[in-house]
Structures are given as C-alpha cells and as structure tokens.
Amino acid sequence: MVRTHVKHNSLNNDALLREADGLELLRSHIQKQSVRYLRIPKLLAVSSATLTMERVETNTASETQMKHLGTGLAMMHGADHGVFGFSRDNYIGLSVQHNDWSEDWGAFFLEWRLMAQVNMIEEPQIKREFRQVLASGSSRLMDFLNANCQRASLLHGDLWQGNVLFDRSQVWLIDPAVYYGDSEADLAMTEMFGGFGRAFYRSYCAHTPLSQQYERKRDIYNLYHYLNHYNLFGPQYLDACRRGLSVISDL
C-alpha cells in the first residue's frame, strides 16, 4: 500500500494544479533523458484545494546520494529545449511566476524574472530605485546573460534544500517552479540557504563544468529569489537585493 502525503491550498488559485504539471514535466523529462538518479513522487490526485502524492519517508542524505543529485541534475539540464520560458504562468513560493516564450534568454530573465518582481514592490521609493538600476543596466545585463548561456535547460526553478528529499537510497525532487532557462540558475539557487555539500557540487561539475562567469551569474540569478523573498517576507531581504543589483550595475 502506497503511503500518501496530502498538500492543502486555502488560497483561491491554481497553485497545486501548476505544481502537479511541473512534477509531471520533470518526471517525463527525467525518463526521456534516462536520469536514473532522480525520482518524482507519484501523483495520486489533484484539485485546486488538495494535492495527494506518494509519501517519501525521509532520511539524512548520504555522500553517495549527494553525488547522485549532482550527476542527475547535470543530466537533467543537458537537453536543449531550444527556446526559453514556459507555456503558462506558475508559482514561485506564494508568488505568481510569470512566463512567456522567448528566443532571447537575457530579455526573458530581465522582463519576466527581475522586472516582474520589481513591479510587485509596494514601497514606491524602493520600486523606483530598483527600476532605475535595471533600466540603466538592461542592455549590459541582457548581453552578458546571452553571451554566457549554453542552452535552454529544463529547470526545477525552486531548488533549495527543502525541495530535495532523501530516503534510504533515492533522491526525490518536489515543489518545482519549472521553466526553460540557463542551467546555472538552478545551481545558483542551491547556494542560497546553505548549499548541498561538496559531493553534490563536485559531481555536478564533473559532468558539466561551471562557466567562467558563474559567480556573477549566481548573484544575478539569485536576485530574482531575493526580490521574491523581499516581496513576500519583508525588509530583511532588502540588503541582499541591493547586493544583486550592484552586480548588474558593475557589468
């Protein structure tokens, strides 16, 4: 008998439906790419109110599992979709993640990730400050991202420690915010809240070496998530937002 986990949504939105779509896309892609190191919980039922899936009996990750996560993620990122973005909006945490299709990665990330979050800021002075930085650096930012992106990879989109589970032997991905973009956007987010350990990064990089501009890209890509955290949780994330914007100003 399959043990189940039920996730509830008290908000009047389609977040659980979009989460289910993302999980099924990851499952299909992982199978197509023969990524044997990653698993997705079975979906049993979904509605706007509840998402029922296979329960993962969690355990502490072993070094082997961290290696498998690194190799599996690199393999997942290896296929080129050919176009950036996604077919419909979904969610990043509690926020709507706006999407569209684009052949220009830099333009997509500027408009649909950074500007979309800046436009959500309620404090007029902060919104004006951040808009000015993005406007003045827009051309340099787009050129920089386009020059340092290899392919349109399928991204988990919300890849922090809480969205990777480990049982006694397997590695499981949950709670995605999928879209197609630079693979290093996923890798960047793994570093936001403590990282995944050396075995993970060594394994990923053995399969797919980091770009020479990864450190600057990491700060730019994580700016999206810090802006989202600022919008959701408040001013404790304001300094992190400004640090990310300073990287754009210095391009």
N, C-alpha and C positions, 0 to 999 in steps of 0.2 A: 504494500500500500504506500502510495506517494504521500509524504508529509507536505502540508501546504503552508504557505505564508500569504496572508491577505493584507493588501495595502489599501488604505482608505483615502478618499479625497472628499473633503467637505466643501470645497470651492465649486462654484458653478462654471467649470471649464472642462476641456477635453484633455487635461494633462496625462491621465492614466492611459487614455487611448493612444496618445502620441508616444508615451513610454513603451507601450506594447509594440507599436510599429517599429520603434528603434531597436528593441530587443530582437524582433523577428528579422530585421535587416541585418543586424550583427550576426545572428545565427546563420542566416543564408550565406552571408559573405564568408564567414569562417569556414563553413562547409565547402564552399566553392574553392577557396584558397587552400584547402586541406590543412588548416591550422589545428593540429591535434592537441595543442597545449591549452587552449581556451575553451570554456564552456559557457552556455547561457541557460539559466533555469527554464524549465518547461512552463509555458503559459497554459493555464487551465481554463480561465475565464476572465473577461474584462468588460467593464462598463465605465461610464463616466464617474461612478461612485466607488467602484472597487476593482482591484486587480489581484487575481488569485494565481499564484505560481508555485512551482516546486520549492520547498524549503531547503536551504543549504545549511547543513549542520557545520557551523564554522569552527575553525581551529587556527592555531598560530601558524603562520607561513613558515615553511622550511626554506633553506637556501635553494634547494632544487626547484621548489615552486616559484621562487622569485626569478630564477633563471628561465623557467618555462614562461612566466609572464613576460619577461623581456623579449625572448625569442618569438613568442606568439604574437605580441603586439607589433613587432617589426614585420612579421609575415603578414599580418592583417593590413598594415599600412602599405605593403608592397605593390598592390594593384593600383593602376592609374585609371580613375573614372573618366578623366578627360575634360571635365567641367566642374567648377567649384559651386558650393552652396547646397541647396536641398529643395525638394519639390513643395514643401509646405512648412509653415511655422511649427515649432515645437517649444520646449521649455528648457531653461537652464535654471535649476532650482525652482523657485516660485515665479520667476520672470519669464515672460514670453521671449523666445529666441526667434527673431525674425529671419526669414530665409528667402532667397531667390536664386536663380541660376545665373552664373557669370563665367565668362572665359578669362576674366581678369581677377586673379587672387587678391592683389593689393587693393583694388577698388572694392571688392566684396568685403574684405575684412574692415576696411575703413568705414564703409557705409553701414553694413549690416551687423557688425560687431561693435566697433568703438562708437561711432556716431549714434547708433541706436540706443546704446546705454547712456551716453551723454545727454541725449534728448529726453531721457526719463528723469534726469536730475530735477528735483523740486526747488532747490535753492538757486535763485536767479543769478547771483554773483558767481557761484561755482560753475553753473552751467555756461555762463558767458566766458569765464576763464578757460574752461576746458575746450569749448568750441573754438576759441581763438587759437589755441595750441594746435588743434587738429587741422584747422583751416590753413594756418601758416606752414605746417609741415606736410600737408597732404600729398603733394607731388613727390617729395623725397621718400615719404613712407611707402607709397604705392610702388615706386621704382625699386626700393630696397626689398620689399617683400616679394615682388615678382622676380627679381634677379636671384633670389635665394630660396625658391620653392621648386622642388623637383617634380612634384606630381600632385594630382587631386586624389588624396587618400581618403578612404572612409575613416572618419574619426569617431571615437566614443563620445567625445565632446565635453565630458564632465568627469575626467579621470583623476580623481583624488582617492586617498586611501579608503574612504568609506564606501566607494563604489566598486571595489575589488574584494571578493570573498575567497577564502581558502577553506577547504575541508581537509580531510586527512591526506588527500593525494592530488586533488584537482584545483584549478584556478577558475573562478567564475566572475563574469562581468555583469553588473546590474546598473540600473538607473542611468541610461545613456541620454545624451542630448545630441544625437547623430547629425552629421553633415559631412560634406566632402571638402577637404582643405589640406593645408600643409601638415604633414605628419608631426612636425616638431611642435605644433600647437598642443597636441595631446601630451607629448613628452614634457613640454613646459609645465603643464598643469600638475604633473606628478610631483613637481618640486615645490609647490605652493605651501603645503601643510606637512612638511617633514620628510617627504620623499619616500621611495620604495626600497632603499638599500642598495649597496654597491653591486650585489649579484644581479639585480634587475638591470641596472644601467650598463654593466659590463656585457651582459647577454644581448641587450638591445643593440649596443654599439658594435658588437662583433658581427652582427647581421647587417646593420645599417649605421655606418659611422655618422656622427654628428656633423652638420655643416660648419664651416669656419665661422659663420655669423650666429651660431646658435645662442650664445649668451645674450646678445642684443635682441634677437628674435624672441627668446624666452620672456624677457621683460615686457616686450610689446604684446605678445600673446596673452600673458597673464594680466596685463592691464584690463583686458576685457572682463576677466573674472573679478578683479578688484573693483572695477566700476560696478559690476553687478552686486557685489557684497556691500559696497557703499550705498547703493540704491535700496537694498533690502534691509541692511542692519545698521547703517549709520556712520558717523564721522570717524570711528576708529580705523576705517579703511581709507581715509582721505589722503594720508601721507603716502601710502602705497600707490594710490592713483597718481599722485603728483610725481613720484619717482618714475613710474612708467611713462608718463607724458614727457618727462625730461629726456628720456632716451630718444623719443621721437624728435624733440627739439634739437638734439645733438647730431642727428643723422647728417 
